[in-house]
Amino acid sequence: MTDDEVRPYVGKPVRITLDDGQVLAGTLHADDAHGHGHSHYRVVSDPVQADGSKVEATIHGAGRITVIDDASDDPAAAE
């Protein structure tokens, strides 16, 4: 996918499929501050770790995302 396709989902609960088949669910965040040719995105979900910290996955570039779906109806995907 492209940044233009992913950007409308920033700040919203999403379900994402990556190019390696991983499926992530959580709130999508964007970070353009790295300056090396692609945006970074983070998917942040509610705590599922014993210490209560939120779980984050960093995605290096929109090109890694093959499918993105609105997951606002899925409480597990909301941060």
C-alpha positions as CSV (number, residue, x, y, z in Angstrom):
1,M,0.0,0.0,0.0
2,T,1.0,3.6,-0.2
3,D,1.2,6.4,2.5
4,D,-1.8,8.0,0.8
5,E,-3.9,4.8,1.3
6,V,-2.8,4.3,4.9
7,R,-2.9,7.9,6.2
8,P,-6.8,8.1,6.5
9,Y,-6.6,5.3,9.1
10,V,-4.1,7.1,11.4
11,G,-5.5,7.6,14.9
12,K,-8.2,4.9,14.3
13,P,-8.5,1.2,15.4
14,V,-7.4,-1.0,12.5
15,R,-6.7,-4.6,11.6
16,I,-3.6,-4.8,9.3
17,T,-2.2,-7.7,7.3
18,L,1.6,-7.3,6.6
19,D,3.5,-8.7,3.6
20,D,4.8,-11.6,5.7
21,G,1.2,-12.7,6.7
22,Q,1.2,-11.2,10.2
23,V,-2.1,-9.7,11.3
24,L,-2.0,-6.8,13.8
25,A,-4.9,-5.0,15.5
26,G,-4.8,-1.8,17.4
27,T,-4.7,2.0,17.0
28,L,-2.6,3.2,14.1
29,H,0.0,5.9,14.7
30,A,2.3,7.6,12.2
31,D,5.8,8.9,12.6
32,D,7.5,10.8,9.7
33,A,10.5,12.0,11.8
34,H,13.0,9.4,10.7
35,G,13.8,11.0,7.3
36,H,15.1,7.9,5.5
37,G,12.7,7.5,2.7
38,H,9.6,6.0,4.3
39,S,7.1,6.7,7.0
40,H,7.0,4.5,10.1
41,Y,3.7,3.4,11.5
42,R,2.9,1.9,14.9
43,V,0.0,-0.3,15.9
44,V,-0.7,0.0,19.6
45,S,-3.1,-2.3,21.4
46,D,-4.4,-2.5,25.0
47,P,-2.2,-4.2,27.5
48,V,-1.9,-8.0,27.0
49,Q,1.4,-8.2,28.9
50,A,1.6,-9.2,32.6
51,D,3.1,-5.8,33.6
52,G,0.1,-4.0,32.0
53,S,2.1,-2.2,29.3
54,K,0.6,-1.5,25.9
55,V,1.8,-3.6,23.1
56,E,3.4,-1.8,20.1
57,A,4.5,-3.0,16.7
58,T,6.5,-0.7,14.4
59,I,5.9,-1.0,10.6
60,H,8.7,0.3,8.4
61,G,6.9,1.8,5.5
62,A,3.3,1.6,4.1
63,G,4.6,-0.9,1.5
64,R,4.7,-3.6,4.2
65,I,0.9,-3.3,4.6
66,T,-1.1,-5.4,2.2
67,V,-4.6,-5.0,3.8
68,I,-5.9,-2.5,6.2
69,D,-9.4,-2.6,7.6
70,D,-11.4,-0.3,9.9
71,A,-11.7,-2.2,13.3
72,S,-13.7,0.4,15.2
73,D,-16.3,-2.3,15.9
74,D,-13.7,-4.5,17.6
75,P,-13.1,-3.5,21.2
76,A,-9.8,-5.6,21.2
77,A,-8.4,-3.3,18.5
78,A,-9.1,0.0,20.4
79,E,-6.2,1.4,22.4
